[in-house]
């Protein structure tokens, strides 16, 4: 239980730090947020929990393929905001488009014999 709490606290601190840094510098916030910190933490926690490098490899491969459709969020969100849409509506629509992109990517990958 303590271990899970430590994982949550470390993860939350990183997110809060990026948010605070972004208030002062969008560029620095973007650089930090673009680092695959969540992926790295997930791999570290998974390795500590399982010591299974095959699972780490599978997770890493899945992350690689799913980064591509996740870019939809970062394209759609600023487009919607620049067109004057409300932030929460823009975020919701961008998130929904990203989910659709994930399903499309998984469908395409299956057609090419790539299983995630």
DRENPA-3360 file (N, C-alpha, C; in nm, 2 decimals, always signed):
BEGIN
1 = XXXXXXXX = +0.08/-0.12/+0.00/+0.00/+0.00/+0.00/+0.09/+0.13/+0.00 ~ +0.19/+0.13/+0.08/+0.28/+0.24/+0.09/+0.35/+0.26/-0.05 ~ +0.39/+0.15/-0.11/+0.45/+0.16/-0.24/+0.36/+0.23/-0.34 ~ +0.23/+0.19/-0.34/+0.14/+0.25/-0.44/+0.12/+0.40/-0.41 ~ +0.12/+0.44/-0.28/+0.11/+0.58/-0.24/+0.23/+0.66/-0.29 ~ +0.35/+0.60/-0.28/+0.47/+0.66/-0.32/+0.47/+0.68/-0.48 ~ +0.42/+0.58/-0.55/+0.40/+0.60/-0.70/+0.31/+0.71/-0.73 ~ +0.20/+0.72/-0.66/+0.10/+0.83/-0.69/+0.16/+0.96/-0.66;
9 = XXXXXXXX = +0.23/+0.98/-0.54/+0.29/+1.10/-0.50/+0.39/+1.15/-0.60 ~ +0.48/+1.06/-0.64/+0.59/+1.10/-0.73/+0.53/+1.14/-0.86 ~ +0.43/+1.07/-0.91/+0.37/+1.10/-1.04/+0.30/+1.24/-1.03 ~ +0.23/+1.26/-0.92/+0.15/+1.38/-0.90/+0.25/+1.50/-0.89 ~ +0.36/+1.48/-0.83/+0.46/+1.59/-0.81/+0.51/+1.63/-0.95 ~ +0.54/+1.54/-1.03/+0.59/+1.57/-1.17/+0.49/+1.65/-1.25 ~ +0.36/+1.60/-1.24/+0.26/+1.68/-1.31/+0.24/+1.82/-1.26 ~ +0.24/+1.83/-1.13/+0.23/+1.97/-1.07/+0.34/+2.06/-1.10;
17 = XXXXXXXX = +0.47/+2.00/-1.10/+0.58/+2.08/-1.14/+0.57/+2.13/-1.28 ~ +0.53/+2.04/-1.37/+0.52/+2.08/-1.51/+0.42/+2.19/-1.53 ~ +0.31/+2.18/-1.46/+0.20/+2.28/-1.46/+0.25/+2.42/-1.41 ~ +0.33/+2.41/-1.30/+0.38/+2.54/-1.24/+0.49/+2.60/-1.33 ~ +0.57/+2.52/-1.39/+0.68/+2.57/-1.48/+0.61/+2.63/-1.60 ~ +0.50/+2.57/-1.65/+0.43/+2.62/-1.77/+0.37/+2.76/-1.75 ~ +0.34/+2.79/-1.62/+0.29/+2.92/-1.59/+0.39/+3.03/-1.62 ~ +0.52/+2.99/-1.60/+0.63/+3.09/-1.62/+0.68/+3.08/-1.76;
25 = XXXXXXXX = +0.69/+2.97/-1.82/+0.74/+2.95/-1.95/+0.67/+2.84/-2.02 ~ +0.60/+2.88/-2.13/+0.53/+2.78/-2.21/+0.63/+2.68/-2.27 ~ +0.74/+2.74/-2.32/+0.84/+2.66/-2.39/+0.90/+2.55/-2.29 ~ +0.94/+2.59/-2.17/+0.99/+2.49/-2.08/+0.89/+2.39/-2.04 ~ +0.77/+2.44/-2.02/+0.66/+2.35/-1.98/+0.63/+2.25/-2.09 ~ +0.64/+2.29/-2.22/+0.62/+2.21/-2.33/+0.73/+2.10/-2.35 ~ +0.85/+2.15/-2.32/+0.97/+2.06/-2.33/+0.95/+1.95/-2.23 ~ +0.92/+1.99/-2.10/+0.91/+1.89/-2.00/+0.79/+1.80/-2.02;
33 = XXXXXXXX = +0.67/+1.85/-2.07/+0.55/+1.77/-2.09/+0.57/+1.68/-2.21 ~ +0.66/+1.72/-2.30/+0.68/+1.63/-2.42/+0.77/+1.52/-2.39 ~ +0.85/+1.53/-2.29/+0.93/+1.41/-2.25/+0.84/+1.30/-2.21 ~ +0.88/+1.18/-2.24/+0.79/+1.07/-2.21/+0.80/+1.03/-2.06 ~ +0.78/+1.12/-1.98/+0.79/+1.10/-1.83/+0.69/+1.00/-1.78 ~ +0.57/+1.01/-1.83/+0.47/+0.91/-1.78/+0.51/+0.77/-1.83 ~ +0.55/+0.76/-1.95/+0.59/+0.63/-2.01/+0.71/+0.57/-1.93 ~ +0.81/+0.66/-1.90/+0.93/+0.62/-1.83/+0.89/+0.57/-1.69;
41 = XXXXXXXX = +0.80/+0.65/-1.62/+0.76/+0.61/-1.49/+0.68/+0.48/-1.49 ~ +0.59/+0.46/-1.59/+0.52/+0.34/-1.60/+0.61/+0.22/-1.62 ~ +0.71/+0.24/-1.71/+0.81/+0.13/-1.73/+0.89/+0.10/-1.60 ~ +0.93/+0.20/-1.53/+1.00/+0.18/-1.40/+0.91/+0.11/-1.30 ~ +0.78/+0.15/-1.28/+0.69/+0.09/-1.19/+0.66/-0.05/-1.23 ~ +0.64/-0.08/-1.36/+0.62/-0.21/-1.41/+0.74/-0.30/-1.38 ~ +0.86/-0.25/-1.41/+0.98/-0.33/-1.39/+0.99/-0.36/-1.24 ~ +0.98/-0.26/-1.15/+0.99/-0.29/-1.01/+0.88/-0.39/-0.96;
49 = XXXXXXXX = +0.76/-0.38/-1.02/+0.65/-0.47/-0.98/+0.67/-0.61/-1.03 ~ +0.73/-0.63/-1.15/+0.73/-0.76/-1.22/+0.86/-0.81/-1.25 ~ +0.96/-0.73/-1.27/+1.10/-0.77/-1.32/+1.09/-0.84/-1.45 ~ +0.98/-0.81/-1.53/+0.95/-0.88/-1.65/+0.99/-0.79/-1.77 ~ +1.10/-0.81/-1.83/+1.15/-0.72/-1.94/+1.06/-0.74/-2.06 ~ +1.00/-0.86/-2.08/+0.91/-0.88/-2.19/+0.79/-0.79/-2.18 ~ +0.74/-0.77/-2.06/+0.62/-0.68/-2.04/+0.67/-0.53/-2.07 ~ +0.79/-0.50/-2.03/+0.84/-0.37/-2.06/+0.85/-0.35/-2.21;
57 = XXXXXXXX = +0.90/-0.44/-2.28/+0.92/-0.44/-2.42/+0.78/-0.42/-2.49 ~ +0.69/-0.50/-2.45/+0.55/-0.49/-2.51/+0.49/-0.35/-2.48 ~ +0.51/-0.30/-2.36/+0.46/-0.17/-2.32/+0.52/-0.06/-2.41 ~ +0.65/-0.07/-2.42/+0.73/+0.03/-2.50/+0.68/+0.02/-2.65 ~ +0.66/-0.09/-2.70/+0.61/-0.11/-2.84/+0.47/-0.05/-2.86 ~ +0.38/-0.08/-2.76/+0.25/-0.02/-2.77/+0.25/+0.13/-2.76 ~ +0.34/+0.18/-2.67/+0.35/+0.33/-2.66/+0.39/+0.39/-2.79 ~ +0.49/+0.33/-2.85/+0.54/+0.38/-2.98/+0.43/+0.39/-3.08;
65 = XXXXXXXX = +0.35/+0.29/-3.10/+0.24/+0.29/-3.20/+0.13/+0.38/-3.16 ~ +0.11/+0.40/-3.03/-0.01/+0.48/-2.99/+0.03/+0.63/-2.97 ~ +0.16/+0.66/-2.98/+0.19/+0.80/-2.98/+0.14/+0.87/-3.10 ~ +0.14/+0.80/-3.21/+0.10/+0.86/-3.34/-0.05/+0.91/-3.33 ~ -0.15/+0.83/-3.29/-0.28/+0.89/-3.28/-0.30/+0.99/-3.17 ~ -0.21/+0.98/-3.07/-0.23/+1.08/-2.96/-0.19/+1.22/-3.01 ~ -0.12/+1.23/-3.12/-0.09/+1.36/-3.17/-0.22/+1.44/-3.22 ~ -0.33/+1.36/-3.25/-0.45/+1.43/-3.29/-0.49/+1.53/-3.18;
73 = XXXXXXXX = -0.48/+1.50/-3.05/-0.51/+1.60/-2.95/-0.44/+1.73/-2.96 ~ -0.31/+1.72/-2.99/-0.23/+1.84/-3.00/-0.24/+1.92/-3.13 ~ -0.31/+1.86/-3.22/-0.35/+1.93/-3.35/-0.48/+1.99/-3.33 ~ -0.58/+1.91/-3.29/-0.72/+1.96/-3.28/-0.74/+2.06/-3.17 ~ -0.68/+2.05/-3.05/-0.70/+2.14/-2.94/-0.67/+2.29/-2.98 ~ -0.55/+2.31/-3.03/-0.52/+2.45/-3.06/-0.60/+2.51/-3.18 ~ -0.63/+2.42/-3.27/-0.72/+2.46/-3.38/-0.86/+2.51/-3.33 ~ -0.92/+2.43/-3.24/-1.05/+2.46/-3.19/-1.04/+2.59/-3.10;
81 = XXXXXXXX = -0.93/+2.60/-3.02/-0.92/+2.72/-2.93/-0.90/+2.84/-3.02 ~ -0.82/+2.84/-3.12/-0.80/+2.95/-3.21/-0.93/+3.00/-3.28 ~ -1.02/+2.90/-3.30/-1.15/+2.93/-3.36/-1.25/+2.98/-3.26 ~ -1.21/+3.00/-3.14/-1.30/+3.06/-3.04/-1.38/+2.96/-2.96 ~ -1.36/+2.83/-2.97/-1.44/+2.74/-2.90/-1.40/+2.75/-2.75 ~ -1.49/+2.72/-2.66/-1.47/+2.71/-2.52/-1.36/+2.61/-2.49 ~ -1.28/+2.63/-2.39/-1.17/+2.54/-2.35/-1.22/+2.40/-2.33 ~ -1.32/+2.39/-2.24/-1.36/+2.25/-2.20/-1.43/+2.18/-2.32;
89 = XXXXXXXX = -1.50/+2.25/-2.40/-1.56/+2.19/-2.52/-1.44/+2.15/-2.62 ~ -1.35/+2.23/-2.63/-1.23/+2.20/-2.72/-1.16/+2.08/-2.67 ~ -1.13/+2.07/-2.54/-1.06/+1.96/-2.48/-1.14/+1.83/-2.50 ~ -1.28/+1.84/-2.48/-1.36/+1.72/-2.49/-1.36/+1.67/-2.63 ~ -1.38/+1.76/-2.73/-1.38/+1.72/-2.87/-1.25/+1.67/-2.91 ~ -1.14/+1.73/-2.87/-1.00/+1.69/-2.90/-0.98/+1.55/-2.84 ~ -1.02/+1.53/-2.72/-1.01/+1.40/-2.66/-1.09/+1.29/-2.73 ~ -1.21/+1.32/-2.77/-1.29/+1.23/-2.84/-1.23/+1.19/-2.97;
97 = XXXXXXXX = -1.18/+1.29/-3.04/-1.11/+1.27/-3.17/-0.99/+1.18/-3.15 ~ -0.92/+1.20/-3.04/-0.80/+1.12/-3.01/-0.84/+0.97/-2.98 ~ -0.95/+0.95/-2.91/-1.00/+0.81/-2.88/-1.03/+0.75/-3.02 ~ -1.10/+0.82/-3.11/-1.13/+0.76/-3.24/-1.00/+0.73/-3.31 ~ -0.90/+0.82/-3.30/-0.78/+0.79/-3.37/-0.71/+0.67/-3.31 ~ -0.72/+0.65/-3.18/-0.66/+0.52/-3.12/-0.73/+0.40/-3.18 ~ -0.86/+0.40/-3.19/-0.93/+0.28/-3.24/-0.89/+0.26/-3.39 ~ -0.88/+0.37/-3.46/-0.84/+0.36/-3.61/-0.70/+0.30/-3.62;
105 = XXXXXXXX = -0.61/+0.35/-3.53/-0.47/+0.30/-3.54/-0.47/+0.15/-3.50 ~ -0.54/+0.11/-3.40/-0.54/-0.03/-3.36/-0.60/-0.12/-3.47 ~ -0.71/-0.07/-3.54/-0.77/-0.14/-3.65/-0.66/-0.15/-3.76 ~ -0.60/-0.05/-3.80/-0.50/-0.05/-3.91/-0.38/-0.14/-3.87 ~ -0.33/-0.14/-3.75/-0.22/-0.22/-3.71/-0.26/-0.37/-3.72 ~ -0.38/-0.40/-3.68/-0.43/-0.54/-3.69/-0.43/-0.59/-3.83 ~ -0.47/-0.50/-3.93/-0.47/-0.53/-4.07/-0.33/-0.56/-4.12 ~ -0.23/-0.50/-4.05/-0.09/-0.53/-4.09/-0.03/-0.64/-4.00;
113 = XXXX = -0.11/-0.70/-3.92/-0.06/-0.81/-3.84/+0.02/-0.77/-3.71 ~ +0.00/-0.65/-3.68/+0.07/-0.60/-3.56/-0.03/-0.60/-3.44 ~ +0.01/-0.68/-3.34/-0.08/-0.69/-3.22/-0.02/-0.61/-3.11 ~ -0.11/-0.53/-3.04/-0.06/-0.46/-2.93/-0.10/-0.53/-2.80;
% end
